[in-house]
Amino acid sequence: MTDHYKYIAYGLIIDSEIELSALLESKGPADISIRIGKVPEIMNARTNKNKRVSASDDEFLFSKDNVAHFYVSGGTQIVIEPLTDINSNEIRLFLLGSVFSALLHQRGYLVLHGSAIEMDGGAIIFTGKSGAGKSTLAATFAQKGYRVITDDVCAIKVENGTPPLLIPGFPQIKLWRDAADRLTKDLSTAKPIRDGEDKYNFTTIDSHCSDPLPLRQIYIITPNEGEGIDIKPIESFRKIMQLIKNTYRIRFLKAQGGSSKHLEQCARVAEQVGMFVLHRGDGKYHAQDVALYLEGILRKL
């Protein structure tokens, strides 16, 4: 008999045939099922250049060499066909990142690549290129007593007549070893996100925010050649461009034919949410300094 585990993330009850210990356990009728099995072919699929992604409007197939084939359909089902050990870190890494982003796209969310914290009853997202320091900044705020809403995959509910809502994700945060050392994280029990990589998962259960919150502000972290920290507002059409640029796995969204709705969502968020570029001096960046600077500004708003 196959074991089943029940979790909650992004406000969804997940019934899974693989154990996902980083997630919060839950009960009740499942919204999402995660199964082990043979993935189906997608009829009349759009396929990307390297053949790793095939998709239709309601189906998505992602293949990762030497890891697994992942099939997502209707925003409710994930099928995993492992090519390696079923409980490998790599299967969990791609499942909780790329694959879940495709599922959230299917469910109609705007999905950004970033980390988010709660402050004064609202959500603040830190986004930017990989390595910009999004997770490190969120972890630093957590050490200052703020709750972490999500890391890496930010799901925003965008509907007419209501403010954009950020939906809580997984209670974990990923940090490179040097960032973990600066934050005095205990690496002895931390699990690497994948074999051979010096990046680790840390639980945020004790500082996790489980409530959907109105999205207040978005900060795009950008290194520069100067010193110090500087924040500048983003205006008008440039907001939309930044939201598109920082969408999580936008090529997956395009493969599923969601570009038109995505543009509408970006426009609505740009209209209602403050957005800023956060410049930090390259080479002398300390997340503690940025958090202190940013906290002082936010407290004055």
N, C-alpha and C positions, 0 to 999 in steps of 0.2 A: 504493500500500500504506500502510495506517495505521500510524503509529509506535506502539510500546507501551513503557511505562516501568514498572519494577518498584520498589516501595518497601516499607518496613515501618513500621507504626505500630500502637499498641495490641496488639502481639504478632501482628499479622495481615499477611500478604503481600498487597500491593495491586498488581494489574495495571491500569494506567491508560492511556487513549488521550490524556490531556492531561498535559503536563509539570507536575510539582509539585516545583519545585527545592528547596523548604524541607524536604522529607522525606528520610529516609535511604534510599539505594538498597539493594536486596536482590535475592536470587535464590530460585528454588524454586517449587513449585506455589502458585498464587494462592488465597487465601481470599476475596478481594474483587475484583470487576471493576468498573471505571469506564469506561463507554462513552458515545460521542456518538451520539444518535439521537432518534427520535420517542418521546416518553413515552406509555405506554398509559393508557387510562382504567381506573379501579378500580371494579369492579362492587359495588353495594351499599355504597358508601363512606359514611363519616361525614364531613361537611363542616363546617368552621368558618364563623363568621358572615361573614367577609370573602372567603370562597371561595378563600383562598390555600392551605389545607391540606385534602386529602382522604386518608382512611386507612381501612384495614381492619386486622384483627389481624396481617397479615403483609405489608401493602403500605402505602406512604406516598408521597404526591405533594405537593410543595411548589412553589409558583409565586411567583417574585419578579419584579415588574414591571420590564421593560426589562433583565433580567439573564438568566434561564433558568427552565425548568421542570426540577425534579429529581425523579426517581422512585427509590425505594428498596424492595427486596423481599428477603424471607427472610434479612436480615442478611448477604447475600452479593453483591448487585448494586446498582449505582447507574447510572442512565441520565440523561444531561444533554442537554436540548434547548435550545441557546443561543438567546437573543434579542438577543445582542450579540456582540462579538468573542469567539471561543472561548477565547482566552488572557487575558481581562480579569482584573484584580485582583478584581473583584466576584464573578465565578464562583468563583474560588479561595476567597474569603472565606466565602461561603455554603456551599460544598462542605465545607470543613474545619471549619466550625462547626455550623450548624444541621443540615445534611444528614448529617454524620457522627454527630451526636448521635442522630438518628433511627435510623441503622444500628446504633449501639451499644445503643439501647433494644431493637431487634429481637433482638440477640444476648444479651439478658438482663442487661446491666450496669446498675448504679445509676450514673447520670451526674449529677455535680454541676457547678455553674458556679463554677470556682475555679482557682487555680494551686497547684502543689505542689512541694515540695523534699524531698530525702533528707537525713536526719540520723541518724547512728548506726545505719544499717541499717533504718530505718523511714521511712514517708512522713508528711509533715505538709501538710495542705491549708489554704489561705487562701481563704475564700469571703466573700460579702457582695454588696451591691448593685453595679450597674455604677458605676464611678468610685470605689469604696471604696479602691482601692489594692492589689488582689490581685496583679496582674502586677508592679507596681513593687516590692512587698515581695519577691516571688520573685526578681526581677532583682537586687535589693540583696543577697540572700543568695548569689546566684551570684557576685557580685563579691567576696564574703567566702570563696569557695572551696567552697560547697555545690553539689551537683548539682540541676538542675531536672528534674523528672519530667514535668511537663506544664503547659500554660498554657491557660486558658479552659475546656477540656473535660476533666473528670476522670472516668475510667471505673473503677468499683470492682467487682471480682468478689466477689460475696457468695454463699457456699455453706455448707451445714450442716457443722459440725464443723471448720471452718478459719477463721482470722482473715480479716477483709476484706482483700483485696489491691488496691492501686492499680496500674493497668496503665499503663506509659509511653506518652505521646502523641507529638505532633509536636515536633521539636527547634527550636521557635521561640517567641518571646514578643512580645506586642504592647504597645507603649508610646506614650503621648501625647508630644508634642514636649517639654513642660516636664519630664516625668519623665525622658525620654532625656537632656535637657540636664543635669539634676541628677546623673545617673549617668555623665556624660561619654561618652555613646554617639556614635559617628560616624554622622551622618545623611546623609553624602554618598553612601553606597552603599545606604542603607536604602530599602525600597519601602513606599509608603503602602498601608494595608490596602484602601483604595478611593479612587477619584478624588475629589479635593476635600476629603479628610479629613486632619487633622493628627495622624494616628496611624500608627505604622510597625511593620513586622515586623522583628525582629532574630533572627538565628540563635542557638541555644543548643547547637550541635553540640559545642563544646569543653567544655561543662558539662552535657551531657545524660546523664541516668540511663536506661539501657536495660533495667533489671531490674525485674520486678514486685516490689513491696515491701509488707510488712504495714502497714496504715494505723494509725498510732499516735494522732494527734490532729487535730482540726479546729478552726480558729479563724475565727469570724465577725467580720470587721472592721466596726466601727460607729463613725462619727464622733459626737462629742458636743460640747456647747457649752462644756465646760470645757477645762482645759489638762492636759497630761501624758498618760500612758499607764496604762491600768488593765486587768487581766485578771480575769474572773470566770467560774467554772465554770457550765455549763448542766446542769440536772438533769432526770431522769426524762422525763416526757412532752414537755417543751419541746424536748428533743433531736430527737425525731421531727418536731415541727413545724418546726424549723429546717432539717432535712434536706429536708423537702418544699418548704419555701419557697425553698431554694437549689438545687433540682434544675434542671438545664439543660433548657430548653425543655419544661417539664412539660406544656404544652398539646399538644405533639407526642405525648408518652407517653400522655396521656389519649385522644387521638384514635385511638391504636392499641390501646386497651382494656387498657392495662397497669397500671391503678391499684391493683388488688388485690396483685399481686406487688410493686409498688413500695412499698406500705405495709409489707409483710413485710420487704423489704430494709432499709428505714429503721429498723424496729424492731431488727433484728439489729445493724446498725451502731451504733445508739444504745446498745445493751447492751454492746458490746465496745470502743468507741472513746471516748476522752476528748474532750469538746467544751467550747469556751470562747468567751465574747464578749470581743473585743479592742477596748476603747474607746481612741480616740486623739483628742486635742484638735483640734477643727475649726479650720482656718485656720493652725495652726502645726505641721502634720503633716510630719515628715521621715522617710522610710522608713528612713534610716540609724539614726535614734534608736530606732524601733520594732524594727528587726532586732537592734540591740545589746541592748535591753531583753529581747526575747523569747529571744534566744540565751542570755542569762544564766540565765533561768528554766529553759529546756529542759536546760541542762547540769547543773542541780541535780537533775533528775528521775532 
